[in-house]
Amino acid sequence: MTSLQRSRIWSVVHEERQALIDDLETLAPERWNTPSLCPGWDVHDVVAHLVDTARTTRLGFLGRMAAAGFDFDKDNAAGVAMERAEDPRRTLGKFRAVLSRTTGPPAPLATRLVEAFVHGEDIRRPLGIHREYPVMEVVEALKLQVETSTKMGGGRELVDGLRLVVSDAGLQHGQGPEVRGYAIALLLAVSGRPVGPDELSGPGVRGLMARPGS
């Protein structure tokens, strides 16, 4: 698993933002209230969060975190409240306006890939929308998640002692009972999202699903 160039990461992020905008352009108003895969947020909330993180700068993030008492959940909630318009079409318009931005919180750049893919699925799966994601970029996001603590939004503790096999990329990570699946399914599972019963296989699946936060 090799690191991607900065320009490639932002190119993919911008492509994913555009694809999500396209998918939501004709969404019926009542479907914006559909619960997403992100606990406690509906589809509208997730889009507002994507607007918020796209607008965030490194310096601004530090000030916001101080105001939130360095509570990530509190800061995220404040960001959603700030960017969520009464009319979801206006929120989508805000998202369109930040499509090409290259700012974000002070974190490894690959977190932008994690956000684009995971939040994309947070929205699409409950709405029954399918998307084929670029495999190697999803692998890069997965690599970051398995190396990042759950306390920081990753999934390192979830996969400790397991061997992940990325069936559509011919790659693996870790040692132990095997968990096999496509890159996007593994990324979602490692990010604490539910996946379909047929998306993962191997003797390590039951243990992974039983771990707190999975």
BAFI-3210 file (N, C-alpha, C; in Angstrom, 3 decimals, decimal comma, padded with zeros to 6 digits):
// residues 214
n [1|2|3|4|5|6|7|8|9|10|11|12|13|14|15|16|17|18|19|20|21|22|23|24|25|26|27|28|29|30|31|32|33|34|35|36|37|38|39|40|41|42|43|44|45|46|47|48|49|50|51|52|53|54|55|56|57|58|59|60|61|62|63|64|65|66|67|68|69|70|71|72|73|74|75|76|77|78|79|80|81|82|83|84|85|86|87|88|89|90|91|92|93|94|95|96|97|98|99|100|101|102|103|104|105|106|107|108|109|110|111|112|113|114|115|116|117|118|119|120|121|122|123|124|125|126|127|128|129|130|131|132|133|134|135|136|137|138|139|140|141|142|143|144|145|146|147|148|149|150|151|152|153|154|155|156|157|158|159|160|161|162|163|164|165|166|167|168|169|170|171|172|173|174|175|176|177|178|179|180|181|182|183|184|185|186|187|188|189|190|191|192|193|194|195|196|197|198|199|200|201|202|203|204|205|206|207|208|209|210|211|212|213|214]
n.u [000,845|000,913|001,646|-000,422|-000,092|-000,425|-001,919|-003,403|-005,019|-006,672|-007,885|-009,443|-011,113|-012,552|-013,837|-015,464|-017,090|-018,495|-019,819|-021,503|-023,108|-024,383|-025,847|-027,669|-029,131|-031,748|-033,135|-035,972|-037,707|-038,594|-036,921|-034,511|-034,516|-033,905|-032,469|-028,970|-025,986|-024,322|-024,353|-027,097|-027,332|-029,109|-029,523|-029,424|-028,013|-025,463|-024,606|-024,491|-022,420|-020,311|-020,090|-019,270|-016,736|-015,329|-015,122|-013,531|-010,518|-007,066|-006,167|-008,606|-009,855|-008,529|-009,348|-012,093|-012,177|-011,216|-013,299|-015,239|-014,474|-012,595|-013,951|-014,740|-017,199|-019,004|-018,050|-018,454|-021,252|-021,921|-020,922|-022,559|-025,056|-024,577|-024,221|-026,394|-029,130|-032,571|-033,996|-033,138|-032,155|-030,824|-028,708|-027,425|-026,680|-024,773|-022,869|-022,159|-020,887|-018,512|-017,124|-014,597|-012,722|-009,676|-009,155|-009,074|-009,436|-006,584|-005,051|-003,862|-003,664|-004,985|-007,265|-009,227|-009,952|-011,017|-013,235|-014,682|-015,336|-016,485|-018,521|-019,883|-020,976|-022,406|-024,547|-025,478|-026,054|-028,354|-030,196|-030,369|-028,637|-026,098|-022,547|-019,505|-016,376|-013,016|-010,625|-007,891|-007,584|-009,517|-008,295|-006,090|-007,382|-008,338|-005,934|-005,074|-007,108|-006,758|-004,452|-004,983|-006,116|-009,233|-010,092|-009,468|-011,081|-010,444|-009,796|-008,049|-007,951|-010,106|-009,283|-007,076|-005,031|-006,186|-006,330|-006,643|-007,914|-007,878|-009,924|-010,374|-008,073|-005,848|-004,338|-003,187|-003,467|-002,036|-002,019|-003,493|-006,808|-008,607|-010,221|-012,050|-012,804|-014,258|-012,567|-014,087|-016,068|-014,530|-013,364|-015,616|-016,432|-014,197|-014,398|-016,464|-019,003|-022,077|-022,167|-023,274|-024,439|-023,193|-020,920|-018,463|-016,120|-014,713|-012,853|-012,415|-014,451|-016,697|-015,526|-014,612|-017,037|-018,109|-016,678|-016,425|-017,698|-017,790]
n.v [-001,185|001,965|005,464|008,036|010,682|014,115|015,736|013,809|012,771|014,997|015,334|013,005|013,367|015,640|014,587|012,705|014,340|015,674|013,517|012,714|014,967|014,865|012,494|013,288|015,331|014,981|013,998|013,204|015,515|014,483|012,339|013,217|013,124|010,564|008,135|007,995|005,921|006,838|007,098|008,697|010,750|012,066|011,868|014,524|015,772|014,611|015,603|018,325|018,182|017,474|019,810|021,523|020,435|020,777|023,522|024,043|025,265|024,792|026,537|027,645|025,375|024,792|026,909|026,415|023,906|024,553|026,175|024,253|022,832|020,937|018,713|016,423|015,443|017,397|019,604|018,710|018,542|021,230|022,245|020,968|022,056|024,694|024,649|023,306|023,991|025,126|024,260|021,429|021,582|023,969|023,397|021,482|023,158|024,685|022,712|022,247|024,636|024,413|022,481|022,372|023,033|022,864|022,589|021,657|019,961|019,810|017,113|013,877|013,863|011,822|011,434|012,875|011,251|009,091|010,355|011,099|008,609|007,004|008,665|009,051|006,496|006,345|007,898|006,923|004,120|003,756|005,011|003,408|003,697|002,930|002,952|002,685|002,729|004,128|001,691|001,539|003,962|003,737|001,701|003,118|004,813|002,869|001,871|004,041|004,069|001,606|002,107|004,093|005,127|004,202|006,205|008,446|008,386|006,271|002,747|001,002|-000,578|-002,221|-004,035|-005,250|-008,055|-009,403|-010,549|-008,731|-009,142|-007,809|-008,335|-007,328|-006,045|-007,515|-007,368|-007,373|-007,018|-007,176|-009,870|-012,984|-014,406|-014,560|-011,883|-011,277|-009,295|-006,882|-003,769|-001,451|-002,453|-003,448|-001,047|000,337|-001,384|-001,257|001,350|001,385|001,025|-000,606|-003,533|-005,551|-008,979|-010,717|-009,476|-009,659|-012,234|-015,179|-016,577|-014,589|-012,746|-012,876|-012,260|-009,650|-008,253|-008,438|-006,765|-003,841|-000,839|-001,639]
n.w [000,000|-001,094|-000,630|-001,938|-004,362|-003,437|-005,223|-006,582|-004,567|-003,908|-006,389|-006,576|-004,347|-005,141|-007,377|-006,114|-004,537|-006,560|-007,760|-005,679|-005,385|-007,874|-007,509|-005,585|-006,635|-007,665|-005,532|-003,646|-001,512|001,022|001,433|002,303|004,984|005,638|007,767|008,089|007,688|009,590|012,952|014,497|012,671|009,871|006,267|005,338|007,433|007,133|004,666|005,323|007,175|005,485|004,001|006,038|006,863|004,504|004,377|006,540|007,967|008,885|010,940|011,722|012,670|015,062|016,702|016,788|018,041|020,545|021,421|021,614|023,759|023,171|022,330|020,025|019,029|019,871|018,460|015,824|015,797|016,115|013,736|011,830|012,519|011,835|009,050|007,975|006,137|006,208|003,986|002,213|-000,379|-000,478|001,216|-000,331|-002,376|-001,046|-000,694|-003,313|-003,808|-002,416|-003,680|-005,047|-003,137|-001,211|001,479|004,958|008,182|010,486|009,744|008,565|005,011|003,697|005,164|003,963|001,875|003,298|004,432|002,100|000,913|003,010|004,134|001,778|001,361|003,729|003,087|000,547|000,763|002,563|000,922|-001,240|-003,383|-005,649|-006,012|-007,793|-006,484|-006,761|-006,567|-005,551|-004,283|-002,311|-000,886|000,072|001,873|003,619|004,601|006,164|008,111|009,491|010,784|012,537|015,721|017,299|018,953|017,604|015,451|013,806|013,148|014,379|016,750|016,295|014,371|015,358|015,688|013,606|010,179|007,380|004,168|001,077|-001,380|-003,955|-004,596|-004,157|-001,803|001,639|005,233|008,428|010,923|011,775|012,363|009,323|007,583|004,877|002,017|-000,307|-000,932|-000,241|001,464|003,581|004,418|005,367|007,471|009,159|009,825|011,555|010,500|009,502|007,434|004,652|005,130|003,362|002,510|003,763|004,563|006,130|008,937|010,851|010,865|012,613|015,087|014,559|014,143|016,653|018,268|020,337|018,988|016,388]
ca.u [000,000|001,787|000,979|-000,795|000,317|-001,408|-002,801|-004,316|-006,010|-007,663|-008,637|-010,452|-012,084|-013,419|-014,678|-016,472|-018,063|-019,358|-020,663|-022,535|-024,037|-025,191|-026,776|-028,671|-029,812|-033,175|-033,658|-037,235|-037,505|-038,797|-035,864|-033,372|-034,611|-033,566|-031,319|-027,752|-025,229|-023,614|-025,327|-027,670|-027,427|-029,811|-028,800|-029,211|-026,940|-024,161|-024,223|-024,088|-021,095|-019,339|-019,893|-018,515|-015,325|-014,705|-014,852|-012,634|-009,084|-006,289|-006,200|-009,972|-010,177|-008,003|-010,231|-013,367|-012,018|-011,109|-014,650|-016,033|-013,866|-011,837|-014,877|-014,950|-018,624|-019,638|-017,644|-019,161|-022,662|-021,999|-020,705|-023,776|-026,091|-024,232|-024,299|-027,654|-030,185|-033,918|-034,276|-031,968|-031,607|-029,849|-027,518|-026,747|-026,049|-023,552|-021,900|-021,679|-020,012|-017,204|-016,671|-013,190|-011,842|-008,611|-008,867|-009,629|-008,829|-005,172|-004,982|-003,279|-004,491|-005,818|-008,549|-010,203|-010,457|-011,892|-014,481|-015,422|-015,869|-017,348|-019,748|-020,623|-021,766|-023,373|-025,710|-025,982|-026,614|-029,747|-031,043|-030,380|-027,825|-024,827|-021,433|-018,216|-015,316|-011,673|-010,173|-006,622|-007,792|-010,207|-007,252|-005,312|-008,205|-008,340|-004,621|-005,064|-008,020|-006,227|-003,302|-005,453|-006,898|-010,660|-010,279|-009,280|-011,948|-009,968|-010,275|-006,901|-008,291|-011,089|-008,663|-005,898|-005,062|-006,899|-005,686|-007,583|-007,557|-008,646|-010,075|-010,342|-006,790|-004,748|-003,531|-003,607|-002,908|-002,124|-001,879|-004,527|-007,945|-008,830|-011,447|-011,882|-013,888|-013,866|-011,960|-015,078|-016,725|-013,569|-013,237|-016,802|-016,399|-013,138|-014,865|-017,581|-020,287|-022,599|-022,061|-024,170|-023,962|-022,403|-019,823|-017,222|-016,060|-013,504|-013,023|-012,270|-015,578|-017,523|-014,796|-014,616|-018,367|-018,434|-015,864|-017,079|-017,454|-017,939]
ca.v [000,000|003,120|006,748|008,709|012,064|015,089|016,165|012,716|012,697|016,053|015,054|011,992|013,987|016,506|013,699|012,098|015,384|015,891|012,333|012,731|016,038|014,329|011,497|013,913|016,415|014,724|013,304|013,753|016,246|013,674|011,338|013,840|012,768|009,147|007,913|007,561|004,910|007,545|007,105|009,959|011,725|011,689|012,207|015,970|016,078|014,201|016,583|019,538|017,904|017,536|021,238|022,074|020,031|021,375|024,929|024,143|025,477|024,302|027,525|027,739|024,154|024,903|027,805|025,735|022,850|025,209|026,615|023,056|022,119|019,838|017,598|016,276|015,286|018,702|020,444|018,231|018,934|022,678|022,443|020,559|023,059|025,926|024,511|022,695|024,951|024,567|023,561|020,631|022,004|025,024|022,735|020,894|024,280|024,989|021,657|022,515|025,812|024,069|021,278|022,393|023,482|021,948|022,843|020,655|019,938|019,396|015,656|013,327|014,197|010,671|011,502|013,406|010,085|008,374|011,112|011,040|007,268|006,528|009,469|008,759|005,296|006,681|008,472|006,130|002,795|003,838|005,495|002,412|004,188|002,202|003,612|001,989|003,642|003,772|000,694|001,822|005,101|003,181|000,990|004,127|005,211|001,725|001,845|005,051|003,684|000,509|002,621|005,183|004,681|004,494|007,467|009,513|008,124|005,154|001,421|000,144|-001,558|-003,151|-005,054|-005,798|-009,510|-009,949|-010,369|-008,229|-009,478|-006,968|-009,277|-006,667|-005,363|-008,457|-006,869|-007,791|-006,274|-007,798|-011,303|-013,572|-014,919|-013,779|-011,182|-011,012|-008,556|-005,789|-002,660|-000,528|-003,119|-003,457|000,325|000,641|-002,165|-000,720|002,676|001,212|001,039|-001,934|-004,007|-006,664|-010,271|-011,423|-008,631|-010,080|-013,664|-015,617|-016,919|-013,435|-011,818|-012,857|-011,518|-008,234|-007,692|-008,451|-005,793|-002,547|000,176|-002,183]
ca.w [000,000|-001,203|-000,477|-003,170|-004,491|-002,936|-006,304|-006,887|-003,494|-004,076|-007,612|-006,246|-003,435|-005,936|-008,184|-005,239|-004,195|-007,721|-007,935|-004,652|-005,779|-008,977|-006,975|-004,718|-007,350|-007,867|-004,363|-003,158|-000,255|002,229|001,584|002,972|006,401|005,800|008,653|007,410|008,431|010,654|014,055|014,945|011,583|008,654|005,031|005,320|008,386|006,594|003,645|006,039|007,742|004,385|003,731|007,158|006,829|003,324|004,693|007,690|007,765|010,019|012,011|012,192|013,414|016,430|017,433|016,988|019,034|021,852|021,779|021,914|024,878|022,572|022,187|018,585|018,746|020,053|017,335|014,631|015,901|015,867|012,306|011,123|012,798|011,132|007,596|007,554|005,838|006,386|002,729|001,853|-001,664|-000,185|001,753|-001,480|-003,067|-000,295|-000,988|-004,668|-003,762|-001,842|-004,387|-005,448|-002,055|-000,783|002,883|005,861|009,513|010,523|009,843|007,338|003,856|003,332|005,857|003,012|001,152|004,232|004,516|000,835|000,667|004,102|004,177|000,547|001,615|004,788|002,408|-000,577|001,107|003,017|-000,174|-002,304|-004,504|-005,766|-006,695|-007,879|-006,047|-007,247|-005,588|-004,879|-003,387|-001,142|-000,141|000,791|003,015|004,537|005,245|007,228|009,186|010,312|011,519|013,386|016,868|017,301|019,663|016,624|014,314|013,004|013,518|014,692|017,779|015,753|013,524|016,015|015,763|012,450|008,874|006,385|002,792|000,146|-002,491|-005,264|-004,800|-003,946|-000,702|002,966|006,357|009,737|011,126|012,610|011,609|008,114|007,213|003,446|001,383|-001,184|-000,194|000,322|002,587|004,686|004,909|006,162|008,708|010,012|010,248|012,474|009,798|009,193|006,050|004,382|005,624|002,354|002,033|004,390|004,829|006,819|010,358|011,734|010,733|013,821|016,103|014,192|014,349|018,080|018,989|020,570|017,983|015,034]
c.u [000,887|000,983|000,698|-000,271|-000,820|-002,402|-003,817|-005,397|-007,082|-008,494|-009,759|-011,525|-013,061|-014,349|-015,796|-017,516|-019,030|-020,313|-021,799|-023,569|-024,958|-026,239|-027,923|-029,495|-031,322|-033,801|-034,932|-037,032|-037,620|-037,679|-034,595|-033,372|-034,291|-032,381|-030,121|-027,100|-024,453|-024,589|-025,780|-027,835|-028,291|-028,994|-028,471|-028,067|-025,566|-023,694|-023,773|-022,700|-020,018|-019,062|-018,981|-017,040|-014,608|-014,345|-013,776|-011,189|-008,344|-006,351|-007,608|-010,374|-009,714|-008,885|-011,568|-013,274|-011,900|-012,496|-015,531|-015,460|-013,099|-012,646|-015,236|-016,438|-019,359|-019,297|-018,356|-020,625|-022,848|-021,824|-021,924|-024,874|-025,845|-024,502|-025,607|-028,720|-031,544|-034,325|-033,039|-031,361|-030,591|-028,571|-026,726|-026,051|-024,771|-022,464|-021,309|-020,666|-018,629|-016,566|-015,163|-012,230|-010,828|-008,180|-009,513|-008,953|-007,371|-005,058|-004,312|-004,221|-005,410|-007,132|-009,624|-010,781|-011,412|-013,249|-015,317|-016,078|-016,859|-018,636|-020,558|-021,518|-022,760|-024,676|-026,315|-026,653|-028,048|-030,713|-031,124|-029,627|-026,490|-023,790|-020,215|-017,116|-013,969|-010,946|-008,913|-006,727|-008,573|-009,215|-006,404|-006,071|-008,238|-007,026|-004,557|-005,930|-007,455|-005,006|-003,691|-006,340|-008,375|-010,949|-010,152|-010,080|-011,513|-010,520|-009,183|-007,248|-009,288|-010,437|-007,400|-006,040|-005,845|-006,088|-006,750|-007,069|-008,480|-008,780|-010,040|-009,051|-005,599|-003,811|-004,049|-002,890|-003,099|-001,962|-002,982|-005,639|-008,305|-010,207|-011,258|-013,078|-013,356|-013,382|-013,005|-015,791|-015,802|-013,412|-014,428|-016,775|-015,374|-013,505|-016,102|-018,946|-020,756|-022,402|-022,992|-023,582|-023,092|-021,186|-018,472|-017,282|-014,767|-013,744|-012,917|-013,468|-016,377|-016,831|-014,780|-015,957|-018,742|-017,667|-016,590|-016,695|-017,618|-019,401]
c.v [001,244|004,410|007,369|010,134|012,981|015,478|015,083|012,601|013,759|015,852|014,054|012,581|014,856|015,681|013,100|013,123|015,604|014,723|012,314|013,816|015,533|013,343|012,123|014,992|016,206|013,992|013,986|014,398|015,385|012,657|011,917|013,535|011,297|008,996|007,398|006,431|005,528|007,735|008,507|011,010|011,187|012,144|013,694|016,373|015,755|015,167|017,885|019,366|017,985|018,979|021,835|021,708|020,617|022,840|025,085|024,362|024,986|025,260|027,634|026,540|024,247|025,800|027,160|024,667|023,431|025,642|025,438|022,267|020,894|018,542|017,485|016,194|016,625|019,630|020,024|018,657|020,417|022,972|022,083|021,594|024,343|025,815|023,912|023,771|024,298|023,752|022,761|021,006|023,126|024,416|022,097|021,984|024,714|023,966|021,853|023,658|025,485|022,887|021,263|022,844|022,407|022,280|021,747|020,736|019,486|017,900|015,139|013,522|013,048|010,638|012,076|012,264|009,283|009,058|010,960|009,677|006,831|007,338|009,316|007,546|005,490|007,166|007,500|004,829|002,875|004,291|004,501|002,838|003,449|003,050|002,712|002,997|003,202|002,920|001,110|003,026|004,668|002,419|001,973|004,621|004,108|001,641|002,845|004,607|002,579|000,951|003,710|004,646|005,020|005,808|008,663|009,252|006,991|003,824|000,462|-000,945|-002,601|-004,294|-005,649|-007,314|-010,177|-009,722|-009,955|-008,563|-008,698|-007,733|-008,619|-005,897|-006,287|-008,034|-007,406|-006,984|-007,087|-009,301|-011,795|-014,138|-013,978|-013,136|-010,736|-010,251|-007,516|-004,615|-001,767|-001,154|-003,158|-002,057|000,693|-000,090|-001,611|000,670|002,592|001,258|-000,390|-002,270|-005,199|-007,995|-011,032|-010,622|-009,003|-011,582|-013,984|-015,838|-015,735|-012,505|-011,723|-012,067|-010,028|-007,590|-007,615|-007,402|-004,471|-001,536|-000,313|-002,165]
c.w [000,000|-001,095|-001,837|-003,167|-004,016|-004,021|-006,652|-005,816|-003,684|-005,337|-007,336|-005,334|-004,218|-006,823|-007,333|-004,793|-005,345|-007,915|-006,917|-004,938|-006,882|-008,457|-006,185|-005,411|-007,426|-006,678|-003,869|-001,794|000,991|002,464|002,219|004,465|006,664|006,748|007,859|008,202|009,579|011,816|014,450|013,861|010,455|007,444|004,972|006,251|007,805|005,518|004,290|006,655|006,658|003,977|004,797|007,091|005,617|003,565|005,776|007,273|009,009|011,203|012,596|013,030|014,862|017,284|017,740|018,074|020,430|022,330|022,175|023,084|024,433|022,547|020,698|018,242|018,857|018,901|016,063|014,643|015,620|014,385|011,481|011,304|012,005|009,623|007,093|007,378|006,062|005,158|002,332|000,510|-001,473|000,389|000,620|-002,293|-002,371|-000,601|-002,380|-004,663|-003,211|-002,557|-004,627|-004,347|-001,699|000,637|003,717|007,214|009,453|010,801|008,579|006,157|003,454|004,099|004,943|002,174|002,031|004,278|003,252|000,642|001,758|004,170|002,891|000,729|002,752|004,172|001,394|-000,153|001,625|001,919|-001,322|-003,547|-004,513|-006,487|-006,677|-007,544|-006,606|-006,209|-004,850|-003,958|-002,139|-000,266|000,663|002,024|004,064|005,296|006,388|008,400|010,072|011,117|012,519|014,499|016,713|018,020|018,724|015,354|013,420|013,478|013,918|015,699|017,266|014,988|014,136|016,143|014,645|011,179|007,867|004,994|001,863|-001,164|-003,864|-005,504|-004,581|-002,835|000,619|004,032|007,617|009,730|012,046|011,763|010,453|008,055|005,771|002,898|000,423|-000,339|000,460|001,517|003,798|005,274|005,789|007,500|009,682|010,524|011,136|011,825|009,546|007,721|005,893|004,826|004,642|001,883|002,612|004,643|005,557|008,296|011,312|011,741|012,024|014,925|015,832|014,516|015,820|018,885|019,176|019,510|016,566|014,614]
res [m|t|s|l|q|r|s|r|i|w|s|v|v|h|e|e|r|q|a|l|i|d|d|l|e|t|l|a|p|e|r|w|n|t|p|s|l|c|p|g|w|d|v|h|d|v|v|a|h|l|v|d|t|a|r|t|t|r|l|g|f|l|g|r|m|a|a|a|g|f|d|f|d|k|d|n|a|a|g|v|a|m|e|r|a|e|d|p|r|r|t|l|g|k|f|r|a|v|l|s|r|t|t|g|p|p|a|p|l|a|t|r|l|v|e|a|f|v|h|g|e|d|i|r|r|p|l|g|i|h|r|e|y|p|v|m|e|v|v|e|a|l|k|l|q|v|e|t|s|t|k|m|g|g|g|r|e|l|v|d|g|l|r|l|v|v|s|d|a|g|l|q|h|g|q|g|p|e|v|r|g|y|a|i|a|l|l|l|a|v|s|g|r|p|v|g|p|d|e|l|s|g|p|g|v|r|g|l|m|a|r|p|g|s]
***
